[in-house]
Amino acid sequence: MIPFRLNGDAAQFDSGDRDTPLLYVLRSPTVGDMTPKLGCGGELCGACRVLVDGEPAYACTLPAGAVEGRHVETAAGLDTPVRRALVDANATQCGHCLPGIVVAAEALFRSNPKPARAEIAAALDSQLCRCGSHPRVLRALVDLGGE
C-alpha cells in the first residue's frame, strides 16, 4: 500500500496503482474523493486540480505514486474563505469546474491574501468554465481580496 495524506487524514492506495493518474485513484472506491473532476485528461481544463504539498497539480496526469508520503488537498477539504466566497456569491452554475477553481484560487490566496484583480484572473487563466461563470467567479474573488 502507498501512504499519503488526503485533506489532513491518512490515506492509502494499492501499490499496483502507482502509475495510474492520481485522479482515478482519488475517485476510486478505496479513496472515495469524488471532488476532482475528469474534464480533458490533458492538463487543459483544470477540473482535476488538487494541491500537493500546497502546490497546484493536475491530477489527470500526475502518477499516483508521486504523492507517496505527501499531502494532497482537494476542494472537499478546503472549507476556506475562498470556497465560501464562491458559494455565498452564487458564483457558479453547473459546478463541474468549481473544484479546480477553488484549488487554483486557494493556492493564490495562500501566497497573497490580497491579490489584485489581474493576479486573480491570471491564477484562473488555466481553469476552463464551459457555462460562463468566470465573471461571477472573478467578482467573488476580487471582493474577497478587497480590491
C-alpha positions as CSV (number, residue, x, y, z in Angstrom):
1,M,0.0,0.0,0.0
2,I,1.1,3.6,-0.8
3,P,0.5,6.0,2.1
4,F,-0.3,9.7,1.7
5,R,-2.4,12.3,3.4
6,L,-5.7,13.5,1.9
7,N,-7.2,16.6,3.3
8,G,-5.3,16.1,6.5
9,D,-6.2,12.5,7.1
10,A,-4.2,9.4,6.5
11,A,-5.0,7.6,3.2
12,Q,-3.5,4.9,1.1
13,F,-3.9,3.1,-2.2
14,D,-2.7,-0.1,-3.7
15,S,0.9,-0.1,-4.9
16,G,-0.3,-1.5,-8.2
17,D,-1.9,1.8,-8.9
18,R,1.5,3.7,-8.7
19,D,1.4,4.7,-12.4
20,T,-2.3,5.3,-12.5
21,P,-3.2,9.0,-12.8
22,L,-3.9,10.4,-9.3
23,L,-7.4,11.5,-10.4
24,Y,-8.5,7.9,-10.8
25,V,-7.0,6.8,-7.5
26,L,-8.7,9.7,-5.7
27,R,-12.1,8.9,-7.2
28,S,-11.7,5.1,-6.6
29,P,-13.8,3.3,-4.1
30,T,-10.7,2.8,-2.0
31,V,-10.1,6.6,-1.5
32,G,-13.5,7.9,-2.4
33,D,-12.9,11.6,-3.0
34,M,-15.2,12.5,-6.0
35,T,-14.4,16.2,-5.9
36,P,-11.7,16.4,-8.6
37,K,-13.4,16.0,-12.0
38,L,-12.3,14.5,-15.2
39,G,-12.5,17.0,-18.0
40,C,-9.9,16.9,-20.7
41,G,-7.5,14.4,-19.3
42,G,-4.6,16.5,-20.7
43,E,-4.0,19.5,-18.3
44,L,-6.1,21.8,-20.5
45,C,-9.3,22.4,-18.4
46,G,-8.2,22.4,-14.7
47,A,-11.3,20.5,-13.4
48,C,-9.0,17.9,-11.8
49,R,-6.6,20.2,-10.0
50,V,-5.5,19.4,-6.5
51,L,-2.9,20.8,-4.1
52,V,0.1,18.6,-3.5
53,D,2.1,19.9,-0.5
54,G,0.3,23.2,-1.1
55,E,1.2,23.5,-4.9
56,P,-1.5,23.1,-7.6
57,A,-1.2,19.9,-9.7
58,Y,-3.2,18.3,-12.4
59,A,-4.5,15.0,-11.0
60,C,-5.4,13.8,-14.5
61,T,-1.7,13.3,-15.5
62,L,0.2,13.1,-12.2
63,P,1.1,9.5,-11.5
64,A,-0.4,8.5,-8.1
65,G,3.0,7.2,-6.9
66,A,4.2,10.8,-7.0
67,V,2.1,11.6,-3.9
68,E,3.6,8.9,-1.7
69,G,4.2,10.4,1.7
70,R,2.8,13.8,0.6
71,H,-0.3,15.8,1.5
72,V,-3.0,16.1,-1.2
73,E,-5.8,18.6,-0.7
74,T,-9.0,18.6,-2.8
75,A,-11.8,21.2,-2.9
76,A,-13.6,18.9,-0.5
77,G,-11.0,19.6,2.2
78,L,-10.8,23.3,1.6
79,D,-13.6,24.8,3.7
80,T,-11.9,28.2,3.4
81,P,-12.9,31.8,2.8
82,V,-12.2,31.2,-0.9
83,R,-14.7,28.4,-1.2
84,R,-17.2,30.2,1.0
85,A,-16.9,33.4,-1.1
86,L,-17.7,31.5,-4.3
87,V,-20.7,29.7,-2.7
88,D,-22.0,32.8,-1.0
89,A,-21.8,34.8,-4.2
90,N,-23.6,32.0,-6.1
91,A,-20.7,32.3,-8.5
92,T,-21.1,29.0,-10.3
93,Q,-23.6,27.3,-12.5
94,C,-23.0,23.6,-13.2
95,G,-20.1,23.2,-10.8
96,H,-18.0,20.9,-12.9
97,C,-15.1,23.4,-13.0
98,L,-15.6,24.5,-9.4
99,P,-13.2,22.1,-7.7
100,G,-10.3,23.2,-9.9
101,I,-11.2,26.8,-9.5
102,V,-11.3,26.5,-5.7
103,V,-7.9,24.8,-5.7
104,A,-6.3,27.4,-8.0
105,A,-7.8,30.3,-6.1
106,E,-6.8,28.8,-2.8
107,A,-3.2,28.5,-3.9
108,L,-3.2,32.2,-4.9
109,F,-4.8,33.4,-1.7
110,R,-2.4,31.4,0.4
111,S,0.5,33.1,-1.2
112,N,-1.1,36.5,-1.4
113,P,-4.2,37.2,0.8
114,K,-4.9,40.5,-1.1
115,P,-4.4,39.8,-4.8
116,A,-5.2,42.3,-7.4
117,R,-7.9,41.5,-10.0
118,A,-5.2,40.9,-12.6
119,E,-3.5,38.4,-10.3
120,I,-6.7,36.5,-9.7
121,A,-7.5,36.5,-13.4
122,A,-4.0,35.1,-14.2
123,A,-4.4,32.4,-11.5
124,L,-7.7,31.3,-13.1
125,D,-6.4,31.5,-16.6
126,S,-5.9,27.8,-16.9
127,Q,-9.4,26.9,-15.5
128,L,-11.9,26.3,-18.2
129,C,-15.5,27.1,-17.4
130,R,-17.9,26.0,-20.1
131,C,-21.0,27.6,-18.7
132,G,-19.6,31.1,-18.5
133,S,-19.4,31.6,-14.7
134,H,-15.9,33.2,-14.9
135,P,-17.2,36.8,-14.5
136,R,-19.1,35.8,-11.3
137,V,-16.2,33.8,-10.0
138,L,-13.8,36.6,-10.7
139,R,-16.1,39.2,-9.0
140,A,-16.5,37.0,-5.9
141,L,-12.7,36.5,-5.6
142,V,-12.0,40.2,-6.2
143,D,-14.5,41.1,-3.4
144,L,-12.8,38.6,-1.1
145,G,-9.4,40.1,-1.9
146,G,-10.7,43.5,-1.0
147,E,-10.0,45.3,-4.3
